[in-house]
Amino acid sequence: MEEMVPSSRHTTLKSDLGNSPSMFDIENYDYNLPEELIAQVPVPDRDKSRLMVVDRSSGSVIDRHFLDLPELLLPGDVLVVNNTRVVSAKLFGRKESGGRIEILVLEHPDNEAGKPDARWCLLRSSKRPRKGSHLFFEKDLSGIVEDIGEDGLIQIRFRGHRSIDSLLEEKGMMPLPPYIRRKEKDRLSELDRERYQTVFAERRGAVAAPTASLHFTKGLLGSLEKAGISVVSLTLHVGHGTFRPVRTQDIREHRLGFEEYELSPQTAHAIARSKSEGRRVVAVGTTVVRTLESVAGPNGEMMSGRGKTDLLITPGFSFKVVDALITNFHLPRSSLLFLVSAFAGLDLIRKAYRTAIVKAYRFYSYGDAMLIL
């Protein structure tokens, strides 16, 4: 998945951008990151990761730890988490020629056992197979290439004595981004099955974790409840489009793929009530932000239901629902970096990232977190 590899380019960052067109120039979202700051494994205890607290009103940046969250939030705050569950969607196989392939199954519908099953997948191979080619994964499962798309996408119709879902459940690997290095048979794979999944993961369907949520523990959730901070959930199945490389100079011209979401009436009511009572809505992760801001009406009213969103948030966006954000440190030149810059301001995010690098914070999926107030 080349779209998730960090850029090696570097741009001298501008300050005092204001509302000039330069805030939409992709070059202003680039930065250099020392390779040793890319977290390869999670910290031993989820909630003992570091937490940078960024205050939008004062511009201050302070260092805390994630387990300090109950004292950093206010009684009455509503935390909104994403309860999607990551599918072990990465699988190795071979072509008719014997050449090795690696696929990431992107679609996870509810299919009847034994039913012919065509799925769009991301393929990594020395040479892309042609339409009609046969692929082999296990002695009881093979596939035929039915269609070929762009950026490494192929549609495979799986067939055999077992379903692709069954094989993924048993032998699939977690779809870690390529900057987390793993071999085909790696002793860390079992750790990844646990730690690249949130403690409130319920709804199967994501091909990437909502990483801001990886820092929570059952104990921390109990401490938040005692502090008068409630936790509600929604679902957005993270797709590979979230990490699609930005190839446009003007970031507003970038296009995200559609991702499925579901917001229950209970969660919608809890958020609407907190807003009406002047309490804060704290989004845990960019996926939660995109879901809440997608379903919000013109005046911020919440509408429950299921749907798909391809909302791209860039500076200048008017946030109707989210008051505070918990997020990880994101890749340069990425749509996730656009979103946090829209929420906190590009200059402040630049300051925070420079500070994080100087203080050796751990970056990306298994890295440390940021709380933007």
N, C-alpha and C positions, 0 to 999 in steps of 0.2 A: 504494500500500500504506500506508494511513493508520496501520495498527497500529505502524509503525516510526518514527513522528514523535515526537520528544522532547516531553515535557510542559513547559508553561510555568508550571505551578503551583509554589509554593514552600511548604515547611513548615519551621518551626523544629524542628531535630532534637533529639530527646530523648537524653540520655546515661543510662548505668546502667540499661538496660532489663531486665537480668536475664532471667528466664523469664516475665515478665508477659505477659498477652494482647496488650499493645501492640506486641510484636515481630511480631505477625501483622497489624497494621493497615497498610494500603497507604500511609497518609500518612507513615509512617516510612521510606519508600523513595523519597522525592521529593527533588529538589535542583535548584537553579538552575545552569545552565551558560551562560557567555557564548558567543554564537554563533560567535565567532572561534576557539573551541577545538574546534569540530567539524571534524575533518580532511576536506578535500575531495579531496586527492590523497595518495598514499603518499610517504614519504621516498624520496629517490633510491636508496638502498641499503637493502634490507629489514632487515638485521641492525643498522643504525645508528639504529634507533628507540630511544627512551628506555625504560628498564625501571625501574619502581618495585619495590623489594624490601620486602615486608611480612613481618615475623617475628611469628608468632602467640604465641610464648612470651614474648618481651620487649616486644611492642607497638611495636617500632621500625619506622620507615619511612625507607628510604634511596634515593638516586638512583644508578642505574647506566645502562648501555646494554645492549641485547639481545645484542650480540656478547660481553659479559662472561659469558654463561651458563655456559660450561665451568668457570669458576673459582667460580661461585656454587653449583653442584651438587657432589655427592660422587661419587667413583669407585664404580661399582656401581649407581648410580641407573638406573632404567629409565624413559625418556621414552616416553609413549604418545601417538601422533598420530592424527588422523583423515584418512584418505586419500581421502575423498569428492571428487568433481570437480563443480564448479559448471557447470550447463547454461546456455548463453546463451538463457535462457527468456523473455526480454522481447521482445514483437513489437508492431508498430503495424499498424493496419488501419482499415477504415471500415465503417459500417453501410449498410443499403440506402438510407437517407436521405442518405448522404454524410458523416454525422457521424464525426468521428475517434474511434478507440478505441485503448486500450493494454491488452494482456493479458500476464499472467504465467502460463505453462503450468506447472502444479504437478505433473503426473504424467508419468513418463518410463519406461513399460514397454517391454519388448522386443517390438516388433510386426513382423510381416512387411511387406515393402514393398507398398504399394498397398492394404493392408487397411484397411477403415473404422476410424476411430480417434477414440474419444470421450475427452476429457480434461477434468478439472476445472481451471478457470483462475480467476485473479483478474482482474477487469475494472475498468478506469478509463474512464469515459465521462461526458459531460454528462447523459445519460439512459440508464438501463439498457435494453437491447433486450428485447423480449418473447420468450417461448418460441416457437420456430418461426421466429424471425427469421434472415435470412441475413447473414453477415459475410464480408468480403472482405479478403484479406491480400496475395496476389500473383495474377498472371494465371493461375497454375496451381495455386492453393490457395484454397479458401473454407471456410466452416463454417456449421453450423446450430446454433442454441441449443436444446439438448435439455432442459435442466433449469436451474432457478435456485435457488441456495441463499442463505445469509445472508452478511452482511459482504462483499458484492461478489463472491461466488463464483457462477460459471456453468459449466455443462457444455456443451462445444462438440464436436460431431462434425465433424471435419475431413475434407475430401474434395477430390480433385484428382489431377493427374498426378504429384505428388510427395508425400512424407510430411511431416508437420509436423516431424519430427525433422531431416529434410534441410534444410528451410527455416530452422529455428533454428540449425543448424550454420553455414549460410552467412550469414544476415542477422540472426539474433537478437542482442540486446544483453544484456550482463551484467545480472543483476537486482540492481542496486545499490539500497540503501535510499534513500528519498526525501530524506534529509538530505544525501546526496551529490548535488549538483545537476549534471545533464547535460541537454543538449538532444538532440533526435532524431538529428541528425547533428553529433556533437561530436568534435573532434580528439583528445579524451582517451579515446574509446571503445577504441581499439587498446591504449592503456596499460592500461585496465581489464581487457581480455581476458587480459593477462599477469599483472597485479599483484593482481587479485581472484581469483587461483588460487594454491594453495600449490605449492611445488616438489615435493611428493610426492603431488599429486592424481592418482588413477588410476581410481577407480570413479565413473562418471558417474551423477548422480542428484540432486544438491543444488540448491536454489534460493536458497541463501545460503552464503557461505563460512564455514568454521570459522576465524574471524578471528585467533585467537591463533596459528595456524600460519603466518600470512602473513609473519611476521618471520624465518622460517628461510631460510637459503641453503645451497647444496651445500657451500660452504666451512665454514660453521658446523657442519653435520652432521659433516664430517670432523674438526673440532676437538673436538667432543663425543666422537667415537669414540676419538680419541687420549687423551682425558682419562678413558677407562674408563667412559663413559656410553653405554649402549645405547639404540637407538631401535627401537620396534616400532609396528605400526599396526593399526588397526581401521577399520571403516566405519560411519558414521552419516550417512544422507542428510538434511541439514538441510531441514526443511519450513517453510512459512510459519507453522505453529502455534507455533513457538518464539518468534515475535514478536507473537503474538496479544495485543491490548490486555487489560490486567487490569481488569475491570469489577466486581470484588467488593471489598468493604471488607476482608474477611478473606482474606489472600492464600492461605490453605490451600484455599479454595473455588474457586480458579482452575483451569481445565482446559487442558492442553496437547493438541495434536493428536498422533496417533501418527506416529512416524518409524521408518523401517526401519534396522536395524543388522545387522552381521555381525562376529563375533569368531572368528578362525581358531584352530585347535588350537595352532598355534605361538605366537601371541600370548598365548593363555590360559595355556600352559605357562610362558612366560617370566615372566609376572606372578606366577603361583602360586609359581614357584621363588624369585623375588625376595622375596616375602612370607615364605616359609618360612625364608629366610636372613637376614631382618631388614633387607633393603635397601629403599629407598624407591621407590614408584611415583609418578611425576610426570605428572599429566594435563596435556596441552596442549589447553586449551579446555574449556568447559562441556559440549560434546557428548561428549567423551571421558568426563568425569565421569559423565554420565547413563547412558552405555552400560555402563561398568564397574560402577556401583552397581546397575544394572538386572539384570545377569546374575549378580551375586555371590550365592552361597548364604548361608544363615543365619550361617555362621561365616567368610564371606569367600572361600569356595572359588570358583574360576572355572569357568564352564561355557561352552564354545565353542558356536557355532551361529548361526543367523539368527533374527530375530524383529522385533517392533515394540515400542517403548516410548513411554509418555506420562508417564514419571516426572517429578513436580514436586518439587523439593528446596527446602525452606524451613527456617528456623532450628529446631533441635531434631532434625534428621535425623542418624542415626548412620552415619557413613562407614565402610565396611568395607574398602575397597580403596585409595582415593586418599590419599596422604600429603602431596603438594604440588601446587600448581596454577599454571599459567601461563595468564593470561587478559587480555583487553583491558578497557577501561573501558566500562561498559554504560549503557544508557538508564535514566533514572529510571522508577520504577514498573513495572519489567520483571521477568519470571521469571528472567532471567539475573542480575539484581542480588540477587534472593532467594537464588539458589544460592551466590554468592560470600559473601554475608552469613552463610549457614548454615555455610560452610566456615571463614571467618576470624573470625566474630563481627560483629554489626551495628555495634557501637561502633567497632571497629578499621577496618572498611570506611568508615565515616563519616569517620574521621580521615584515612584514605588519600585519599579523594576530595576532601576539603577541601584537603589538601596539594597534590594534583594540580592543582586549579584555581588555587591561589595561585601555583604554580610553572609554570603554563601548559603542562601536558602536553596532548598532542593526544588527543582522545576518539573513541570508536566505531570503526567497521570499519577505517578507514585510520589509526587513531591509534596511540598508544603502548601498552605492555604492563605487566602487573603479575605479579610472581612472589610467590606466597604460600607461605611455608615454615613 
